[in-house]
Amino acid sequence: MKRILNILFCLPLSFFAQEDLLNEIDTDTLNNSYTEAAFKALKIVNFESTKLVAKKDFTLVVAHRFGSIKNGLDTFFGLDDAVTRLNFIYGISDGFNIGVSRSSYQKTYQGSIKYRLLSQKENGFPFTLVGFNAILINTALDEDNLPKLEFVNRLGYTVQFLLSRKFNTNLSLELAPTFFHENYVMVNDQDNSQFAIGFGGRYKVGKRWSINADYGLHLNRATDSPFRNPLSIGVDLETGGHVFQMHLTNAQPMNTNYFLSQSTGDWSEGNIYFGFNLSRTF
């Protein structure tokens, strides 16, 4: 555990300037030879994007994933079974953010850091590279059902690198190799340490509209696991001080460990969830 904590907090960091959202909305070219605004929101859909909160800015992200639309009017197409996550993010600098969140899924608390290592540059480095690390606590595990439960069993860890490229004014793509560890797993033969790779992108279809999508490929899922790889598609609307994201996904949980390891929906059966992310910067 000490080794994981050292990885989380002691990675070498490099900081680069970034303008705030209001300036980025109409800035799709270059600023001081660094490419701006590959993504306008902090998440593509489920996966983190390479965007960071600017220095001294405070951002609140309110995210909802409703229940499966497959249940129809019985649950009002999922609106009766919402999962909510509140995420508070602060910019220590333009290249280093800290975050604290609480999700109603598994009553999960999470602390995170996000930091820029490299920036895409005209006639220079072709990608933006951002690191994301998190520690989460699952407070929903029940000692009555798990009599040997200890606090350490509630913990999970995430180490993720986000590699993005803005190809032109409209198209940005991202690759997200991910390692995550869960001290308690729901499937008996599932390894505690798990690996995945995320793929995501944004295509701008209007001055303030874009289509976003991301997909997570779990690389060592147990053979008898009932869970599926997460696939999400949505749209972003930029409205001044905030970005409103609406999407459909087969993953109801929103923490990285959980949407990669515990997605239950199936697009082929219409078992999908409507959701949205609303971010507001203060």
ABEGO torsion letter per residue (X at the ends): XAAAAAAAAABBBBBBBBBBAAAAAABABBBGGBBBGABABABABABBBABBBBBGBBBBBBBBBBBBAAAEAAAGGGAAABBBBBBBBBBABAABBBBBBBBABGGBBBBBBBBBABBBBBGBBABBBBBBBBBBBBAABBAAABAABBAAAABBBBBBBBBBBBABAABBBBBBBBBBBBABBABAABBABBBBBBBBBBBBABAABBBBBBBBBBAABBAABABBBBBBBBBBBBBEABBBBBBBBABABABAAAAAAABABBAAAGBBBBBBBBBBBX
